[in-house]
């Protein structure tokens, strides 16, 4: 019975650490995307959509900051074009 308790608690602890690690990575990726929006509400929504797109496309985590910065630059460029046409 002692071994069963040790195995169960070890498995639960490992699962909890894995789950927490994944959540912290998700939070940090979301925080990165939102920090690039700089408080602009439409851009915040756009950046969250781009983060979801990057995850669907399988962008590696180490490439994610550059990928999101390019998406933010594209948004700013298209936003300045819209402002110029108005």
C-alpha positions in Angstrom: 0.0 0.0 0.0 2.9 2.3 0.7 4.2 2.0 -2.8 0.8 2.7 -4.2 0.6 6.0 -2.3 4.1 7.0 -3.4 3.3 6.2 -7.0 0.0 8.1 -7.0 1.4 11.2 -5.2 4.4 11.3 -7.5 2.3 11.0 -10.6 -0.1 13.7 -9.4 2.9 16.0 -8.6 4.5 15.4 -12.0 1.1 16.1 -13.7 0.6 19.3 -11.7 4.1 20.6 -12.6 3.5 19.8 -16.3 0.1 21.5 -16.2 1.6 24.6 -14.4 4.5 24.8 -16.9 2.1 24.7 -19.8 -0.2 27.4 -18.3 2.8 29.7 -17.6 4.0 29.4 -21.2 0.5 30.2 -22.4 0.3 33.2 -20.1 3.7 34.5 -21.2 2.9 34.1 -24.9 -0.4 36.0 -24.4 1.4 38.7 -22.4 3.9 39.1 -25.2 1.2 39.5 -27.8 -0.7 42.0 -25.7 2.5 44.0 -24.9 3.1 44.5 -28.6 -0.4 46.1 -28.9 0.5 48.9 -26.4 -3.0 49.4 -25.1 -4.7 49.9 -28.5 -7.9 47.8 -28.1 -8.4 46.9 -31.8 -4.7 45.9 -32.0 -5.0 43.8 -28.8 -7.8 41.8 -30.5 -5.7 41.5 -33.7 -2.6 40.4 -31.8 -4.6 37.7 -29.9 -5.9 36.5 -33.3 -2.4 36.4 -34.6 -1.2 34.4 -31.6 -3.9 31.9 -32.2 -2.9 31.8 -35.9 0.7 31.2 -35.0 -0.2 28.3 -32.7 -2.4 26.8 -35.5 0.5 27.1 -38.0 2.9 25.6 -35.6 5.3 28.5 -35.2 8.1 27.4 -32.9 8.2 29.1 -29.5 11.6 30.6 -30.1 10.4 32.1 -33.4 7.2 33.5 -31.9 8.5 36.9 -30.7 9.8 37.8 -34.2 6.7 36.4 -35.8 4.4 38.5 -33.6 6.6 41.6 -34.1 6.2 41.2 -37.9 2.4 40.9 -37.4 2.4 44.0 -35.3 4.4 45.9 -37.9 2.0 44.8 -40.6 -1.0 46.0 -38.5 0.7 49.4 -37.9 1.5 49.7 -41.7 -2.1 48.8 -42.7 -3.4 51.2 -40.0 -1.3 54.1 -41.2 -2.5 53.4 -44.8 -6.1 53.5 -43.6 -5.5 56.7 -41.8 -3.8 58.2 -44.9 -6.8 57.3 -47.1 -9.3 58.9 -44.7 
